[in-house]
C-alpha cells in the first residue's frame, strides 16, 4: 500500500526532526519542507498552507493520506498509514 | 562567537519565570541545549527568542505570544499536555518527558 506523506517543518524544531526520523526509521517515504528555509513567496505559501491545514501555527504539521496530524505523535501517524493497517 | 553566555542568561531568566507557574526545564538536558541554541539564533535573527516549534505571523501582537517562555498565553493547552509545545518546560512533577504527548489544543 502506498502512503502519501508530507511534513511541514521548521529547521529550528527538534520535534520536526524527530518526525522525519520516525518516518525514516519506519521506512516510509515522505516529502518534507522546512518552511523557515524557504524565502519570499515560497515561504509565505508554504506557511499559509501549513497554518490552514493545522488551524494554528504549531509545527510539525504532517499530512498522511489527506489526514492532518499536528505535532510529533507516532500513534496518530500509525492510525492514518494504510501500510500499517490504518487510514485510507 | 559562542552562544553559551546568552544561553546561560536565558536559562537563568526562564527558570525564575516558569517556576512560579508550576513548570521546570525538561530533564532532557540535550533537548534543553538544542532548544536554547535555537532560541538564541532566533533572537539574533529576528529580535526575540521565539518558540523554535511555532511559526510567526508577522503581526507583533500575535508573535509576542510565542516568545519564550510562552506558557501564560497557552496555559490550559500546556497544562493538559504537562509540557509546553516545544518541550523546553514540563510540569514540576514530570520525570519522564518522553512519555508526554504533543497534541494541538482542540484535542485536549
N, CA and C atoms of all chains as a GROMACS GRO file, in nm:
protein
  588
    1UNK      N    1   0.085  -0.119   0.000
    1UNK     CA    2   0.000   0.000   0.000
    1UNK      C    3   0.088   0.124   0.000
    2UNK      N    4   0.064   0.213  -0.091
    2UNK     CA    5   0.144   0.335  -0.099
    2UNK      C    6   0.081   0.444  -0.013
    3UNK      N    7   0.162   0.501   0.074
    3UNK     CA    8   0.115   0.612   0.156
    3UNK      C    9   0.167   0.743   0.100
    4UNK      N   10   0.084   0.846   0.109
    4UNK     CA   11   0.127   0.980   0.070
    4UNK      C   12   0.145   1.061   0.197
    5UNK      N   13   0.270   1.100   0.220
    5UNK     CA   14   0.303   1.170   0.346
    5UNK      C   15   0.379   1.298   0.314
    6UNK      N   16   0.333   1.408   0.374
    6UNK     CA   17   0.403   1.536   0.357
    6UNK      C   18   0.421   1.598   0.495
    7UNK      N   19   0.543   1.644   0.522
    7UNK     CA   20   0.575   1.703   0.652
    7UNK      C   21   0.610   1.850   0.634
    8UNK      N   22   0.533   1.937   0.696
    8UNK     CA   23   0.568   2.078   0.706
    8UNK      C   24   0.647   2.094   0.836
    9UNK      N   25   0.767   2.150   0.826
    9UNK     CA   26   0.856   2.153   0.941
    9UNK      C   27   0.924   2.290   0.954
   10UNK      N   28   0.984   2.309   1.071
   10UNK     CA   29   1.075   2.423   1.091
   10UNK      C   30   1.214   2.365   1.119
   11UNK      N   31   1.316   2.425   1.063
   11UNK     CA   32   1.452   2.374   1.082
   11UNK      C   33   1.497   2.387   1.227
   12UNK      N   34   1.431   2.475   1.302
   12UNK     CA   35   1.468   2.501   1.441
   12UNK      C   36   1.400   2.406   1.539
   13UNK      N   37   1.311   2.321   1.490
   13UNK     CA   38   1.221   2.243   1.576
   13UNK      C   39   1.269   2.098   1.590
   14UNK      N   40   1.311   2.057   1.710
   14UNK     CA   41   1.355   1.918   1.729
   14UNK      C   42   1.246   1.816   1.701
   15UNK      N   43   1.120   1.852   1.729
   15UNK     CA   44   1.010   1.757   1.708
   15UNK      C   45   0.983   1.737   1.560
   16UNK      N   46   1.012   1.838   1.480
   16UNK     CA   47   1.002   1.821   1.334
   16UNK      C   48   1.108   1.722   1.288
   17UNK      N   49   1.227   1.736   1.344
   17UNK     CA   50   1.334   1.643   1.306
   17UNK      C   51   1.302   1.501   1.353
   18UNK      N   52   1.247   1.489   1.474
   18UNK     CA   53   1.209   1.356   1.524
   18UNK      C   54   1.101   1.295   1.435
   19UNK      N   55   1.010   1.379   1.386
   19UNK     CA   56   0.903   1.330   1.299
   19UNK      C   57   0.963   1.272   1.171
   20UNK      N   58   1.053   1.346   1.109
   20UNK     CA   59   1.115   1.296   0.985
   20UNK      C   60   1.197   1.171   1.014
   21UNK      N   61   1.262   1.167   1.130
   21UNK     CA   62   1.341   1.049   1.168
   21UNK      C   63   1.250   0.928   1.187
   22UNK      N   64   1.133   0.952   1.242
   22UNK     CA   65   1.038   0.841   1.264
   22UNK      C   66   0.997   0.779   1.131
   23UNK      N   67   0.970   0.863   1.032
   23UNK     CA   68   0.932   0.809   0.901
   23UNK      C   69   1.052   0.742   0.834
   24UNK      N   70   1.170   0.797   0.853
   24UNK     CA   71   1.292   0.733   0.801
   24UNK      C   72   1.307   0.593   0.863
   25UNK      N   73   1.298   0.588   0.996
   25UNK     CA   74   1.316   0.461   1.067
   25UNK      C   75   1.208   0.359   1.029
   26UNK      N   76   1.088   0.411   0.999
   26UNK     CA   77   0.977   0.323   0.962
   26UNK      C   78   0.980   0.286   0.815
   27UNK      N   79   1.081   0.339   0.744
   27UNK     CA   80   1.098   0.312   0.601
   27UNK      C   81   0.974   0.349   0.520
   28UNK      N   82   0.918   0.463   0.555
   28UNK     CA   83   0.802   0.518   0.484
   28UNK      C   84   0.847   0.644   0.411
   29UNK      N   85   0.826   0.642   0.280
   29UNK     CA   86   0.868   0.758   0.201
   29UNK      C   87   0.780   0.879   0.231
   30UNK      N   88   0.840   0.994   0.229
   30UNK     CA   89   0.765   1.116   0.256
   30UNK      C   90   0.834   1.233   0.188
   31UNK      N   91   0.755   1.338   0.169
   31UNK     CA   92   0.812   1.465   0.125
   31UNK      C   93   0.809   1.559   0.243
   32UNK      N   94   0.903   1.653   0.246
   32UNK     CA   95   0.907   1.746   0.360
   32UNK      C   96   0.961   1.880   0.314
   33UNK      N   97   0.921   1.982   0.387
   33UNK     CA   98   0.976   2.115   0.361
   33UNK      C   99   1.002   2.184   0.495
   34UNK      N  100   1.119   2.244   0.507
   34UNK     CA  101   1.146   2.331   0.621
   34UNK      C  102   1.100   2.471   0.581
   35UNK      N  103   0.986   2.510   0.635
   35UNK     CA  104   0.922   2.634   0.590
   35UNK      C  105   1.014   2.755   0.611
   36UNK      N  106   1.087   2.756   0.722
   36UNK     CA  107   1.172   2.872   0.752
   36UNK      C  108   1.295   2.879   0.662
   37UNK      N  109   1.322   2.773   0.588
   37UNK     CA  110   1.437   2.776   0.498
   37UNK      C  111   1.400   2.826   0.359
   38UNK      N  112   1.270   2.839   0.334
   38UNK     CA  113   1.225   2.895   0.207
   38UNK      C  114   1.237   3.046   0.214
   39UNK      N  115   1.218   3.111   0.101
   39UNK     CA  116   1.224   3.257   0.102
   39UNK      C  117   1.110   3.316   0.021
   40UNK      N  118   1.079   3.439   0.053
   40UNK     CA  119   0.981   3.516  -0.022
   40UNK      C  120   0.845   3.450  -0.035
   41UNK      N  121   0.793   3.451  -0.158
   41UNK     CA  122   0.658   3.398  -0.182
   41UNK      C  123   0.647   3.249  -0.150
   42UNK      N  124   0.757   3.176  -0.175
   42UNK     CA  125   0.756   3.032  -0.147
   42UNK      C  126   0.731   3.006   0.002
   43UNK      N  127   0.801   3.084   0.085
   43UNK     CA  128   0.784   3.067   0.230
   43UNK      C  129   0.642   3.105   0.273
   44UNK      N  130   0.592   3.215   0.220
   44UNK     CA  131   0.457   3.259   0.256
   44UNK      C  132   0.354   3.152   0.218
   45UNK      N  133   0.370   3.096   0.098
   45UNK     CA  134   0.273   2.996   0.050
   45UNK      C  135   0.279   2.870   0.136
   46UNK      N  136   0.398   2.823   0.168
   46UNK     CA  137   0.411   2.701   0.249
   46UNK      C  138   0.359   2.725   0.391
   47UNK      N  139   0.393   2.840   0.448
   47UNK     CA  140   0.346   2.871   0.584
   47UNK      C  141   0.195   2.883   0.587
   48UNK      N  142   0.139   2.953   0.489
   48UNK     CA  143  -0.007   2.969   0.486
   48UNK      C  144  -0.076   2.834   0.473
   49UNK      N  145  -0.018   2.746   0.391
   49UNK     CA  146  -0.078   2.613   0.374
   49UNK      C  147  -0.073   2.534   0.505
   50UNK      N  148   0.042   2.539   0.572
   50UNK     CA  149   0.054   2.467   0.700
   50UNK      C  150  -0.043   2.523   0.802
   51UNK      N  151  -0.056   2.655   0.809
   51UNK     CA  152  -0.147   2.717   0.906
   51UNK      C  153  -0.292   2.681   0.874
   52UNK      N  154  -0.324   2.679   0.744
   52UNK     CA  155  -0.460   2.645   0.703
   52UNK      C  156  -0.493   2.500   0.741
   53UNK      N  157  -0.400   2.411   0.715
   53UNK     CA  158  -0.422   2.269   0.743
   53UNK      C  159  -0.436   2.244   0.893
   54UNK      N  160  -0.352   2.311   0.972
   54UNK     CA  161  -0.345   2.279   1.115
   54UNK      C  162  -0.437   2.365   1.200
   55UNK      N  163  -0.481   2.478   1.146
   55UNK     CA  164  -0.563   2.568   1.226
   55UNK      C  165  -0.483   2.642   1.331
   56UNK      N  166  -0.353   2.645   1.317
   56UNK     CA  167  -0.268   2.715   1.413
   56UNK      C  168  -0.130   2.736   1.354
   57UNK      N  169  -0.036   2.765   1.440
   57UNK     CA  170   0.100   2.794   1.392
   57UNK      C  171   0.202   2.696   1.449
   58UNK      N  172   0.151   2.583   1.496
   58UNK     CA  173   0.240   2.484   1.557
   58UNK      C  174   0.295   2.389   1.453
   59UNK      N  175   0.421   2.352   1.472
   59UNK     CA  176   0.487   2.256   1.384
   59UNK      C  177   0.533   2.138   1.469
   60UNK      N  178   0.553   2.019   1.410
   60UNK     CA  179   0.531   1.985   1.270
   60UNK      C  180   0.382   1.970   1.235
   61UNK      N  181   0.352   1.986   1.105
   61UNK     CA  182   0.221   1.954   1.050
   61UNK      C  183   0.244   1.841   0.951
   62UNK      N  184   0.180   1.727   0.977
   62UNK     CA  185   0.201   1.608   0.895
   62UNK      C  186   0.070   1.573   0.824
   63UNK      N  187   0.076   1.559   0.693
   63UNK     CA  188  -0.042   1.519   0.616
   63UNK      C  189  -0.019   1.377   0.566
   64UNK      N  190  -0.102   1.285   0.616
   64UNK     CA  191  -0.089   1.143   0.582
   64UNK      C  192  -0.216   1.098   0.511
   65UNK      N  193  -0.203   1.070   0.383
   65UNK     CA  194  -0.319   1.027   0.304
   65UNK      C  195  -0.438   1.123   0.323
   66UNK      N  196  -0.409   1.251   0.327
   66UNK     CA  197  -0.513   1.353   0.338
   66UNK      C  198  -0.553   1.388   0.480
   67UNK      N  199  -0.506   1.313   0.578
   67UNK     CA  200  -0.540   1.341   0.718
   67UNK      C  201  -0.428   1.422   0.783
   68UNK      N  202  -0.465   1.519   0.864
   68UNK     CA  203  -0.366   1.610   0.923
   68UNK      C  204  -0.337   1.571   1.068
   69UNK      N  205  -0.210   1.560   1.098
   69UNK     CA  206  -0.166   1.538   1.237
   69UNK      C  207  -0.074   1.654   1.274
   70UNK      N  208  -0.107   1.720   1.385
   70UNK     CA  209  -0.024   1.832   1.432
   70UNK      C  210   0.057   1.784   1.551
   71UNK      N  211   0.189   1.796   1.541
   71UNK     CA  212   0.277   1.754   1.649
   71UNK      C  213   0.340   1.619   1.620
   72UNK      N  214   0.442   1.588   1.701
   72UNK     CA  215   0.509   1.457   1.691
   72UNK      C  216   0.424   1.356   1.766
   73UNK      N  217   0.355   1.271   1.692
   73UNK     CA  218   0.259   1.181   1.755
   73UNK      C  219   0.255   1.048   1.678
   74UNK      N  220   0.353   0.960   1.702
   74UNK     CA  221   0.360   0.834   1.628
   74UNK      C  222   0.231   0.752   1.630
   75UNK      N  223   0.159   0.753   1.742
   75UNK     CA  224   0.033   0.678   1.746
   75UNK      C  225  -0.065   0.730   1.641
   76UNK      N  226  -0.071   0.862   1.627
   76UNK     CA  227  -0.159   0.921   1.525
   76UNK      C  228  -0.106   0.893   1.385
   77UNK      N  229   0.026   0.896   1.369
   77UNK     CA  230   0.082   0.865   1.236
   77UNK      C  231   0.036   0.726   1.194
   78UNK      N  232   0.048   0.631   1.284
   78UNK     CA  233   0.012   0.493   1.252
   78UNK      C  234  -0.135   0.480   1.215
   79UNK      N  235  -0.219   0.557   1.284
   79UNK     CA  236  -0.363   0.549   1.258
   79UNK      C  237  -0.397   0.580   1.113
   80UNK      N  238  -0.316   0.665   1.051
   80UNK     CA  239  -0.351   0.713   0.917
   80UNK      C  240  -0.268   0.649   0.806
   81UNK      N  241  -0.180   0.558   0.841
   81UNK     CA  242  -0.095   0.495   0.741
   81UNK      C  243  -0.161   0.367   0.689
   82UNK      N  244  -0.190   0.362   0.561
   82UNK     CA  245  -0.251   0.241   0.503
   82UNK      C  246  -0.158   0.122   0.519
   83UNK      N  247  -0.028   0.147   0.502
   83UNK     CA  248   0.069   0.037   0.505
   83UNK      C  249   0.080  -0.026   0.645
   84UNK      N  250   0.025   0.042   0.746
   84UNK     CA  251   0.028  -0.013   0.882
   84UNK      C  252  -0.113  -0.055   0.924
   85UNK      N  253  -0.203  -0.063   0.827
   85UNK     CA  254  -0.336  -0.112   0.859
   85UNK      C  255  -0.434  -0.007   0.902
   86UNK      N  256  -0.390   0.119   0.900
   86UNK     CA  257  -0.482   0.227   0.938
   86UNK      C  258  -0.517   0.310   0.817
   87UNK      N  259  -0.583   0.420   0.841
   87UNK     CA  260  -0.607   0.522   0.739
   87UNK      C  261  -0.679   0.473   0.616
   88UNK      N  262  -0.672   0.558   0.514
   88UNK     CA  263  -0.731   0.522   0.387
   88UNK      C  264  -0.868   0.578   0.375
   89UNK      N  265   3.125   3.335   1.725
   89UNK     CA  266   3.115   3.367   1.868
   89UNK      C  267   3.021   3.267   1.937
   90UNK      N  268   3.060   3.224   2.054
   90UNK     CA  269   2.980   3.125   2.125
   90UNK      C  270   2.848   3.184   2.172
   91UNK      N  271   2.744   3.103   2.164
   91UNK     CA  272   2.615   3.145   2.216
   91UNK      C  273   2.595   3.106   2.363
   92UNK      N  274   2.696   3.042   2.421
   92UNK     CA  275   2.680   2.989   2.557
   92UNK      C  276   2.644   3.096   2.660
   93UNK      N  277   2.710   3.214   2.660
   93UNK     CA  278   2.673   3.314   2.761
   93UNK      C  279   2.525   3.355   2.752
   94UNK      N  280   2.475   3.373   2.630
   94UNK     CA  281   2.335   3.412   2.616
   94UNK      C  282   2.242   3.298   2.657
   95UNK      N  283   2.281   3.175   2.623
   95UNK     CA  284   2.201   3.060   2.664
   95UNK      C  285   2.193   3.053   2.816
   96UNK      N  286   2.303   3.079   2.882
   96UNK     CA  287   2.303   3.077   3.029
   96UNK      C  288   2.215   3.187   3.085
   97UNK      N  289   2.218   3.304   3.020
   97UNK     CA  290   2.132   3.414   3.065
   97UNK      C  291   1.985   3.378   3.052
   98UNK      N  292   1.950   3.318   2.938
   98UNK     CA  293   1.811   3.278   2.917
   98UNK      C  294   1.772   3.170   3.018
   99UNK      N  295   1.863   3.078   3.043
   99UNK     CA  296   1.835   2.972   3.140
   99UNK      C  297   1.805   3.032   3.278
  100UNK      N  298   1.886   3.129   3.317
  100UNK     CA  299   1.869   3.196   3.446
  100UNK      C  300   1.736   3.269   3.453
  101UNK      N  301   1.706   3.343   3.349
  101UNK     CA  302   1.582   3.421   3.344
  101UNK      C  303   1.459   3.329   3.340
  102UNK      N  304   1.462   3.233   3.249
  102UNK     CA  305   1.344   3.146   3.229
  102UNK      C  306   1.309   3.069   3.356
  103UNK      N  307   1.412   3.020   3.424
  103UNK     CA  308   1.385   2.940   3.543
  103UNK      C  309   1.305   3.020   3.645
  104UNK      N  310   1.338   3.148   3.655
  104UNK     CA  311   1.268   3.232   3.752
  104UNK      C  312   1.128   3.269   3.707
  105UNK      N  313   1.103   3.263   3.580
  105UNK     CA  314   0.969   3.293   3.530
  105UNK      C  315   0.878   3.170   3.538
  106UNK      N  316   0.932   3.054   3.502
  106UNK     CA  317   0.843   2.937   3.488
  106UNK      C  318   0.817   2.864   3.621
  107UNK      N  319   0.909   2.875   3.716
  107UNK     CA  320   0.890   2.801   3.842
  107UNK      C  321   0.761   2.843   3.914
  108UNK      N  322   0.733   2.973   3.926
  108UNK     CA  323   0.605   3.010   3.992
  108UNK      C  324   0.482   2.966   3.912
  109UNK      N  325   0.501   2.932   3.785
  109UNK     CA  326   0.390   2.886   3.703
  109UNK      C  327   0.370   2.734   3.715
  110UNK      N  328   0.459   2.668   3.791
  110UNK     CA  329   0.446   2.524   3.808
  110UNK      C  330   0.522   2.443   3.706
  111UNK      N  331   0.619   2.506   3.640
  111UNK     CA  332   0.697   2.437   3.536
  111UNK      C  333   0.846   2.438   3.571
  112UNK      N  334   0.920   2.353   3.503
  112UNK     CA  335   1.065   2.347   3.516
  112UNK      C  336   1.123   2.310   3.380
  113UNK      N  337   1.254   2.324   3.365
  113UNK     CA  338   1.318   2.276   3.243
  113UNK      C  339   1.300   2.125   3.232
  114UNK      N  340   1.280   2.076   3.112
  114UNK     CA  341   1.272   1.932   3.093
  114UNK      C  342   1.399   1.865   3.143
  115UNK      N  343   1.387   1.745   3.201
  115UNK     CA  344   1.507   1.673   3.245
  115UNK      C  345   1.596   1.628   3.129
  116UNK      N  346   1.547   1.640   3.006
  116UNK     CA  347   1.625   1.602   2.888
  116UNK      C  348   1.725   1.716   2.857
  117UNK      N  349   1.846   1.705   2.913
  117UNK     CA  350   1.944   1.814   2.902
  117UNK      C  351   1.984   1.843   2.756
  118UNK      N  352   1.988   1.738   2.675
  118UNK     CA  353   2.025   1.757   2.534
  118UNK      C  354   1.919   1.840   2.461
  119UNK      N  355   1.793   1.812   2.492
  119UNK     CA  356   1.684   1.888   2.429
  119UNK      C  357   1.687   2.034   2.476
  120UNK      N  358   1.714   2.055   2.604
  120UNK     CA  359   1.724   2.192   2.657
  120UNK      C  360   1.832   2.269   2.582
  121UNK      N  361   1.945   2.208   2.566
  121UNK     CA  362   2.056   2.276   2.498
  121UNK      C  363   2.022   2.308   2.354
  122UNK      N  364   1.960   2.213   2.286
  122UNK     CA  365   1.924   2.233   2.145
  122UNK      C  366   1.821   2.346   2.130
  123UNK      N  367   1.721   2.346   2.218
  123UNK     CA  368   1.616   2.448   2.208
  123UNK      C  369   1.669   2.587   2.244
  124UNK      N  370   1.754   2.594   2.348
  124UNK     CA  371   1.810   2.724   2.384
  124UNK      C  372   1.901   2.777   2.272
  125UNK      N  373   1.976   2.689   2.210
  125UNK     CA  374   2.060   2.729   2.098
  125UNK      C  375   1.973   2.786   1.985
  126UNK      N  376   1.863   2.718   1.956
  126UNK     CA  377   1.773   2.765   1.851
  126UNK      C  378   1.712   2.901   1.888
  127UNK      N  379   1.676   2.917   2.014
  127UNK     CA  380   1.616   3.043   2.057
  127UNK      C  381   1.715   3.159   2.049
  128UNK      N  382   1.839   3.133   2.084
  128UNK     CA  383   1.940   3.239   2.074
  128UNK      C  384   1.958   3.281   1.927
  129UNK      N  385   1.957   3.183   1.837
  129UNK     CA  386   1.971   3.217   1.695
  129UNK      C  387   1.849   3.294   1.644
  130UNK      N  388   1.731   3.254   1.690
  130UNK     CA  389   1.610   3.328   1.650
  130UNK      C  390   1.615   3.471   1.704
  131UNK      N  391   1.664   3.485   1.825
  131UNK     CA  392   1.677   3.618   1.884
  131UNK      C  393   1.775   3.703   1.803
  132UNK      N  394   1.885   3.641   1.761
  132UNK     CA  395   1.984   3.715   1.682
  132UNK      C  396   1.926   3.756   1.546
  133UNK      N  397   1.849   3.665   1.486
  133UNK     CA  398   1.798   3.690   1.350
  133UNK      C  399   1.672   3.776   1.349
  134UNK      N  400   1.585   3.754   1.451
  134UNK     CA  401   1.451   3.813   1.445
  134UNK      C  402   1.418   3.905   1.561
  135UNK      N  403   1.509   3.912   1.660
  135UNK     CA  404   1.491   4.010   1.766
  135UNK      C  405   1.432   3.960   1.895
  136UNK      N  406   1.387   3.834   1.897
  136UNK     CA  407   1.329   3.779   2.020
  136UNK      C  408   1.348   3.628   2.020
  137UNK      N  409   1.355   3.567   2.139
  137UNK     CA  410   1.370   3.421   2.146
  137UNK      C  411   1.237   3.350   2.126
  138UNK      N  412   1.193   3.348   2.000
  138UNK     CA  413   1.065   3.286   1.968
  138UNK      C  414   1.071   3.136   1.991
  139UNK      N  415   0.954   3.076   2.011
  139UNK     CA  416   0.945   2.930   2.021
  139UNK      C  417   0.998   2.870   1.891
  140UNK      N  418   1.093   2.776   1.901
  140UNK     CA  419   1.150   2.716   1.779
  140UNK      C  420   1.054   2.626   1.703
  141UNK      N  421   0.939   2.593   1.765
  141UNK     CA  422   0.845   2.499   1.703
  141UNK      C  423   0.712   2.564   1.666
  142UNK      N  424   0.708   2.696   1.665
  142UNK     CA  425   0.587   2.766   1.623
  142UNK      C  426   0.624   2.872   1.520
  143UNK      N  427   0.535   2.891   1.423
  143UNK     CA  428   0.559   2.986   1.316
  143UNK      C  429   0.512   3.125   1.352
  144UNK      N  430   0.577   3.223   1.298
  144UNK     CA  431   0.541   3.362   1.325
  144UNK      C  432   0.442   3.412   1.219
  145UNK      N  433   0.362   3.512   1.261
  145UNK     CA  434   0.259   3.564   1.172
  145UNK      C  435   0.300   3.693   1.104
  146UNK      N  436   0.396   3.764   1.165
  146UNK     CA  437   0.430   3.897   1.116
  146UNK      C  438   0.350   4.005   1.186
  147UNK      N  439   0.249   3.964   1.264
  147UNK     CA  440   0.170   4.058   1.343
  147UNK      C  441   0.228   4.058   1.484
  148UNK      N  442   0.285   4.171   1.525
  148UNK     CA  443   0.360   4.175   1.650
  148UNK      C  444   0.280   4.126   1.770
  149UNK      N  445   0.154   4.170   1.780
  149UNK     CA  446   0.072   4.132   1.894
  149UNK      C  447   0.059   3.980   1.905
  150UNK      N  448   0.044   3.914   1.790
  150UNK     CA  449   0.032   3.769   1.789
  150UNK      C  450   0.166   3.701   1.814
  151UNK      N  451   0.270   3.755   1.753
  151UNK     CA  452   0.401   3.692   1.765
  151UNK      C  453   0.457   3.702   1.907
  152UNK      N  454   0.417   3.804   1.982
  152UNK     CA  455   0.463   3.816   2.120
  152UNK      C  456   0.413   3.699   2.205
  153UNK      N  457   0.307   3.633   2.159
  153UNK     CA  458   0.251   3.520   2.234
  153UNK      C  459   0.331   3.392   2.216
  154UNK      N  460   0.431   3.395   2.130
  154UNK     CA  461   0.516   3.276   2.115
  154UNK      C  462   0.661   3.308   2.147
  155UNK      N  463   0.683   3.418   2.220
  155UNK     CA  464   0.817   3.445   2.272
  155UNK      C  465   0.834   3.363   2.400
  156UNK      N  466   0.944   3.291   2.408
  156UNK     CA  467   0.970   3.203   2.523
  156UNK      C  468   0.997   3.284   2.650
  157UNK      N  469   0.945   3.243   2.762
  157UNK     CA  470   0.853   3.130   2.785
  157UNK      C  471   0.708   3.173   2.761
  158UNK      N  472   0.641   3.105   2.673
  158UNK     CA  473   0.509   3.150   2.628
  158UNK      C  474   0.396   3.083   2.706
  159UNK      N  475   0.429   3.018   2.815
  159UNK     CA  476   0.330   2.943   2.894
  159UNK      C  477   0.206   3.024   2.930
  160UNK      N  478   0.219   3.150   2.978
  160UNK     CA  479   0.099   3.223   3.020
  160UNK      C  480  -0.004   3.242   2.908
  161UNK      N  481   0.040   3.242   2.784
  161UNK     CA  482  -0.053   3.263   2.673
  161UNK      C  483  -0.122   3.134   2.627
  162UNK      N  484  -0.075   3.021   2.676
  162UNK     CA  485  -0.128   2.892   2.629
  162UNK      C  486  -0.150   2.800   2.749
  163UNK      N  487  -0.187   2.856   2.860
  163UNK     CA  488  -0.183   2.784   2.987
  163UNK      C  489  -0.267   2.657   2.987
  164UNK      N  490  -0.393   2.666   2.944
  164UNK     CA  491  -0.482   2.549   2.950
  164UNK      C  492  -0.429   2.436   2.861
  165UNK      N  493  -0.383   2.474   2.743
  165UNK     CA  494  -0.331   2.374   2.650
  165UNK      C  495  -0.207   2.306   2.706
  166UNK      N  496  -0.113   2.386   2.755
  166UNK     CA  497   0.012   2.328   2.806
  166UNK      C  498  -0.012   2.247   2.934
  167UNK      N  499  -0.103   2.294   3.018
  167UNK     CA  500  -0.133   2.217   3.139
  167UNK      C  501  -0.191   2.080   3.104
  168UNK      N  502  -0.269   2.076   2.996
  168UNK     CA  503  -0.327   1.947   2.953
  168UNK      C  504  -0.218   1.852   2.905
  169UNK      N  505  -0.114   1.905   2.842
  169UNK     CA  506  -0.003   1.821   2.794
  169UNK      C  507   0.103   1.797   2.901
  170UNK      N  508   0.100   1.880   3.006
  170UNK     CA  509   0.203   1.882   3.112
  170UNK      C  510   0.339   1.924   3.055
  171UNK      N  511   0.338   1.996   2.946
  171UNK     CA  512   0.461   2.045   2.882
  171UNK      C  513   0.423   2.162   2.794
  172UNK      N  514   0.523   2.244   2.760
  172UNK     CA  515   0.496   2.347   2.660
  172UNK      C  516   0.509   2.284   2.522
  173UNK      N  517   0.474   2.359   2.417
  173UNK     CA  518   0.469   2.297   2.285
  173UNK      C  519   0.605   2.240   2.243
  174UNK      N  520   0.712   2.315   2.260
  174UNK     CA  521   0.843   2.268   2.215
  174UNK      C  522   0.907   2.171   2.314
  175UNK      N  523   0.850   2.160   2.435
  175UNK     CA  524   0.902   2.066   2.532
  175UNK      C  525   1.016   2.119   2.616
  176UNK      N  526   1.046   2.248   2.605
  176UNK     CA  527   1.154   2.303   2.688
  176UNK      C  528   1.117   2.298   2.836
  177UNK      N  529   0.988   2.317   2.862
  177UNK     CA  530   0.940   2.316   3.000
  177UNK      C  531   0.836   2.207   3.020
  178UNK      N  532   0.840   2.146   3.139
  178UNK     CA  533   0.741   2.044   3.175
  178UNK      C  534   0.690   2.076   3.315
  179UNK      N  535   0.579   2.016   3.351
  179UNK     CA  536   0.528   2.034   3.487
  179UNK      C  537   0.632   1.989   3.590
  180UNK      N  538   0.627   2.048   3.708
  180UNK     CA  539   0.727   2.022   3.811
  180UNK      C  540   0.736   1.875   3.850
  181UNK      N  541   0.625   1.801   3.837
  181UNK     CA  542   0.626   1.661   3.881
  181UNK      C  543   0.669   1.564   3.771
  182UNK      N  544   0.703   1.612   3.654
  182UNK     CA  545   0.737   1.524   3.542
  182UNK      C  546   0.882   1.475   3.554
  183UNK      N  547   0.898   1.342   3.545
  183UNK     CA  548   1.033   1.284   3.548
  183UNK      C  549   1.067   1.214   3.416
  184UNK      N  550   0.963   1.181   3.337
  184UNK     CA  551   0.985   1.111   3.211
  184UNK      C  552   0.922   1.192   3.096
  185UNK      N  553   0.994   1.291   3.046
  185UNK     CA  554   0.934   1.380   2.946
  185UNK      C  555   0.897   1.308   2.816
  186UNK      N  556   0.964   1.197   2.786
  186UNK     CA  557   0.933   1.125   2.662
  186UNK      C  558   0.793   1.064   2.665
  187UNK      N  559   0.736   1.052   2.784
  187UNK     CA  560   0.603   0.992   2.795
  187UNK      C  561   0.493   1.093   2.766
  188UNK      N  562   0.529   1.221   2.753
  188UNK     CA  563   0.427   1.324   2.738
  188UNK      C  564   0.389   1.341   2.591
  189UNK      N  565   0.260   1.334   2.562
  189UNK     CA  566   0.217   1.350   2.423
  189UNK      C  567   0.221   1.496   2.379
  190UNK      N  568   0.233   1.516   2.249
  190UNK     CA  569   0.226   1.650   2.191
  190UNK      C  570   0.101   1.653   2.104
  191UNK      N  571   0.004   1.734   2.143
  191UNK     CA  572  -0.120   1.740   2.064
  191UNK      C  573  -0.172   1.883   2.064
  192UNK      N  574  -0.247   1.918   1.959
  192UNK     CA  575  -0.297   2.056   1.948
  192UNK      C  576  -0.408   2.081   2.049
  193UNK      N  577  -0.441   2.208   2.076
  193UNK     CA  578  -0.536   2.240   2.183
  193UNK      C  579  -0.675   2.184   2.162
  194UNK      N  580  -0.718   2.165   2.038
  194UNK     CA  581  -0.854   2.114   2.014
  194UNK      C  582  -0.864   1.964   2.039
  195UNK      N  583  -0.753   1.901   2.076
  195UNK     CA  584  -0.755   1.758   2.110
  195UNK      C  585  -0.736   1.736   2.259
  196UNK      N  586  -0.750   1.843   2.338
  196UNK     CA  587  -0.733   1.830   2.484
  196UNK      C  588  -0.825   1.723   2.540
   0.00000   0.00000   0.00000
